[in-house]
Amino acid sequence: MTMRNATLRQLKVFETVARHLSFSRAAEELHLTQPAVSTQVKQLEEHAGLPLFEQLGKKIYLTPAGTEMLHYSRAIMQQFHEVDEAMSQLKGVSGGKLNVAVISAGDYFFPRLLAEFTRRYKGVELNLSVHNREQLLHQLSTNQTDLAIMVRPPHATDAVNETFAPHPYVIVAAPSHPLAHKRNIKLSALANEAFIVRERGSDTWNSMEEGFAGKLTNLKIAMEIHSTETIKQAVIAGMGIAFLSAHTISLELQVGHLAVLDVEGFPVMLNWYVVHRKNKRLPPVALAFKRFLTEEGAQLIENITQVSQASLHK
């Protein structure tokens, strides 16, 4: 057998396994079973005539052949991506495919922004993915998305970062918490409170560090959780307080399950950014969506979440 018999699907599955160095994580990303992923990689190895991975202990590593295969697989996939972009250019906005990725805090309102956009531009095909900041930057650097929606844009010189809406962060507690009905709470008064936080390196964690500005160096962390939904449920249960995006808690505020603490210096006001690579040739649909965000995003997000700076100071 020769590489002439290899398929694009096999290359894509292989690249995903190589990127994660994990068959299970690749299966999760590709929405396949782990045996199906293993079968695709095995078939590609048969075409190559060489093993592409080796296992040492519980970890897998690329073989020298695997490293070479990864280089060419990405080059081939990039060429297919460029063909897809070229076809999208010819289709225009209504027939184009919008590739956009967003940090997890955005998934509380972003689908409704997309729904409004597609209501105006019929026939747009959507490819939306939700990631933490590190994964989002990887999506950009490997050209897997046209636009990235995030709070802390990359500082790289090859990135174009444009703000389109304010992004407030607040400290929340259960309505029964002793601080829930107090006014002008000093930040120092939170020193002995148990905090339930997002993982280090996440946008929320970095925003929290900025919001506290070094004033709570001995923060009492009760739990570090990767899920905003789980953090909210833990706070509602009275297990601690949390620093969260106001855009993630609008429903809980409306039904009275969470309370925003009136802490001095809060809310911390950051911004939502739409980001793309400077040398990226954006298809018409991506350019239209970027314009849609910068012109109307702020008002639409406020309408969707019912969160404004005034509402957070009630």
C-alpha positions in Angstrom: 0.0 0.0 0.0 1.1 3.6 -0.6 0.2 7.0 0.6 -1.8 7.5 -2.6 -4.5 5.5 -1.0 -4.7 7.7 2.2 -7.8 9.8 2.7 -8.2 13.4 4.0 -10.3 12.0 6.8 -7.4 9.8 7.9 -5.1 12.8 7.8 -7.5 14.9 9.9 -8.0 12.2 12.5 -4.2 11.7 12.7 -3.5 15.4 13.0 -6.1 15.7 15.9 -4.5 12.7 17.8 -1.0 14.2 17.2 -2.1 17.6 18.5 -3.6 16.2 21.7 -1.2 13.2 22.0 -4.4 11.4 23.1 -6.8 9.1 21.3 -9.6 9.8 23.7 -9.3 13.6 23.5 -9.2 13.4 19.7 -12.3 11.2 19.7 -14.0 13.8 21.9 -13.1 16.7 19.6 -14.1 14.8 16.4 -17.3 13.4 17.9 -16.1 9.8 17.1 -15.7 6.7 19.2 -12.1 6.0 20.4 -12.1 2.7 18.3 -13.1 4.6 15.2 -10.2 7.0 15.8 -7.7 4.1 16.3 -8.9 2.5 13.1 -8.3 5.6 11.0 -4.8 6.0 12.4 -4.0 2.3 11.9 -5.2 2.5 8.3 -2.9 5.6 7.7 0.0 3.7 9.3 -0.6 0.9 6.9 -0.5 3.3 4.0 2.7 4.9 5.3 4.3 1.5 6.1 5.6 2.9 9.3 4.3 3.4 12.9 3.3 7.0 13.5 2.9 6.8 17.3 4.7 4.9 20.0 3.5 4.4 23.6 5.8 4.8 26.6 3.9 4.0 29.9 0.5 5.6 29.7 1.6 8.3 27.2 1.8 8.3 23.4 4.5 10.1 21.4 5.1 10.8 17.7 7.7 8.6 16.0 10.0 10.3 13.5 7.7 9.2 10.8 4.8 10.6 12.7 6.5 14.0 13.0 7.0 14.0 9.2 3.4 12.9 8.6 2.1 15.7 10.9 4.0 18.4 8.9 2.6 17.2 5.6 -0.9 16.5 7.0 -1.2 20.1 8.2 0.1 21.4 4.8 -2.5 19.4 2.9 -5.3 20.4 5.3 -4.3 24.0 5.0 -4.6 23.8 1.2 -8.1 22.4 1.5 -9.0 25.2 3.9 -7.7 27.8 1.4 -9.8 26.2 -1.4 -12.9 26.4 1.0 -12.1 30.1 1.6 -11.8 30.7 -2.1 -15.2 29.1 -2.7 -16.7 31.2 0.1 -15.3 34.4 -1.5 -17.1 33.5 -4.7 -20.4 32.7 -2.8 -20.4 36.1 -1.0 -22.0 36.6 2.4 -25.3 34.8 2.1 -23.7 31.6 0.7 -20.6 31.7 2.8 -19.4 29.7 5.8 -18.7 31.7 9.1 -16.0 30.1 11.2 -15.9 31.7 14.6 -14.6 30.6 18.0 -15.5 32.1 21.4 -14.3 31.8 25.0 -16.7 30.0 27.3 -18.1 33.2 28.9 -19.5 34.1 25.5 -21.6 31.1 25.0 -24.3 32.6 27.3 -25.2 35.2 24.6 -23.2 34.4 21.5 -25.6 31.9 19.9 -28.3 34.6 20.0 -26.0 37.1 18.2 -25.4 34.5 15.6 -29.1 33.8 15.2 -29.7 37.6 14.6 -26.9 37.6 12.1 -28.2 34.6 10.2 -31.7 36.1 10.3 -30.4 39.0 8.2 -28.2 36.9 5.9 -30.0 33.8 4.8 -28.0 30.8 3.8 -25.0 31.5 6.0 -23.4 28.2 7.2 -22.1 28.4 10.8 -19.2 26.7 12.4 -19.1 27.8 16.1 -16.7 26.4 18.7 -16.3 27.3 22.4 -12.9 27.1 24.1 -10.8 28.5 27.0 -8.3 31.2 26.2 -5.4 28.8 25.5 -7.4 26.7 23.1 -8.8 29.8 21.4 -5.3 31.1 20.7 -4.4 27.7 19.3 -7.4 27.9 17.0 -6.1 31.3 15.7 -2.5 30.2 15.3 -3.3 27.1 13.4 -5.8 28.9 11.2 -8.8 26.7 12.4 -11.0 29.7 12.8 -11.5 33.0 11.0 -12.6 35.1 14.0 -12.0 34.7 17.7 -14.2 36.3 20.3 -12.3 36.9 23.6 -11.6 39.2 26.5 -7.8 39.2 26.5 -6.5 39.4 22.9 -3.1 38.2 22.0 -0.2 40.7 22.0 1.3 39.2 18.8 2.0 41.7 16.1 0.3 39.5 13.5 -3.1 39.8 15.3 -5.8 42.4 14.7 -7.8 43.1 17.9 -11.0 45.3 17.9 -13.3 46.0 20.8 -17.0 45.7 20.2 -18.7 45.6 23.7 -18.0 46.2 27.4 -17.5 43.1 29.5 -18.2 43.6 33.3 -17.0 41.3 36.0 -18.6 41.1 39.4 -18.3 39.2 42.7 -21.4 37.1 43.4 -22.7 35.3 46.4 -25.8 33.4 47.5 -28.6 35.9 48.4 -28.4 34.6 52.0 -24.7 35.5 52.3 -24.0 38.0 55.2 -22.5 40.5 52.7 -25.3 40.3 50.1 -27.2 43.3 51.5 -24.2 45.4 52.6 -23.1 48.5 50.7 -19.6 49.8 49.8 -17.9 46.6 50.9 -14.1 47.1 51.1 -12.1 44.7 49.0 -10.1 43.8 52.2 -13.4 42.5 53.8 -13.2 39.6 51.3 -9.9 38.4 52.5 -11.4 35.7 54.7 -14.1 34.6 52.3 -13.9 31.3 50.5 -13.6 31.8 46.8 -14.7 29.4 44.1 -12.6 30.2 41.0 -12.0 29.3 37.4 -8.8 27.5 36.5 -5.5 29.4 36.4 -4.8 30.8 32.9 -8.4 31.2 32.0 -9.7 34.6 31.0 -11.8 34.8 34.2 -8.8 34.0 36.4 -6.6 36.6 34.7 -9.4 39.2 34.9 -9.8 38.4 38.6 -6.1 39.0 39.2 -6.4 42.4 37.4 -9.6 43.2 39.3 -8.0 42.6 42.7 -4.8 44.4 41.6 -2.7 42.6 44.1 -4.8 43.6 47.0 -5.9 40.0 47.8 -2.6 38.2 47.6 -3.7 35.5 50.1 -7.0 34.7 48.4 -8.7 31.7 50.1 -9.5 29.4 47.3 -12.0 26.8 48.3 -12.3 25.2 44.9 -10.8 25.6 41.4 -13.4 24.6 38.8 -13.2 24.5 35.0 -17.0 25.1 34.6 -18.7 28.4 35.1 -22.0 26.5 35.5 -20.6 24.4 38.3 -19.2 27.5 40.0 -22.6 29.2 39.9 -24.3 26.1 41.5 -21.6 26.0 44.2 -22.2 29.6 45.1 -25.9 29.2 45.1 -25.4 26.3 47.5 -23.5 28.6 49.9 -20.1 27.0 49.4 -18.4 30.3 48.8 -18.3 33.5 46.6 -17.0 33.9 43.1 -15.6 36.4 40.6 -17.5 35.9 37.4 -18.5 37.6 34.1 -21.8 39.5 34.6 -22.8 38.1 31.2 -22.8 34.6 32.6 -25.2 35.2 35.5 -28.1 37.2 34.1 -30.6 34.4 34.5 -29.6 33.7 38.1 -29.9 37.4 38.9 -33.3 37.7 37.4 -34.7 34.8 39.4 -32.9 35.8 42.6 -30.6 32.8 42.9 -27.4 34.9 43.0 -26.6 38.4 44.4 -24.0 40.8 43.1 -21.9 42.1 46.1 -21.5 45.8 46.2 -17.7 45.8 46.4 -15.7 49.0 46.0 -14.1 49.2 42.6 -16.5 46.8 41.0 -17.7 45.9 38.5 -14.3 45.5 36.8 -15.0 46.8 33.3 -13.1 45.0 30.5 -14.0 44.6 26.9 -15.0 41.9 24.4 -12.7 41.7 21.4 -13.1 40.3 17.9 -9.7 39.0 16.8 -8.2 37.7 13.6 -4.7 37.2 12.1 -3.5 40.3 10.3 -2.5 38.4 7.1 -5.8 36.5 7.1 -7.9 37.0 4.0 -11.3 37.1 5.6 -14.2 35.9 3.5 -17.1 38.3 2.9 -19.2 36.5 5.6 -16.5 37.0 8.2 -16.1 40.7 7.3 -19.9 41.2 7.5 -20.0 39.5 10.9 -17.1 41.6 12.2 -18.9 44.8 11.1 -22.1 43.5 12.7 -20.3 43.0 16.0 -18.5 46.4 16.0 -21.7 48.3 15.0 -24.4 46.5 17.0 -22.7 44.0 19.3 -22.7 46.1 22.5 -26.4 46.9 22.4 -27.5 43.4 21.4 -25.5 41.9 24.2 -27.1 44.3 26.7 -30.5 43.4 25.3 -29.9 39.7 25.5 -28.3 39.6 29.0 -30.2 42.5 30.5 -26.9 43.5 32.1 -25.7 47.1 31.9 -23.4 49.0 34.2 -26.4 50.8 35.7 -28.1 47.5 36.5 -25.1 46.3 38.4 -25.1 49.3 40.7 -28.7 48.9 41.8 
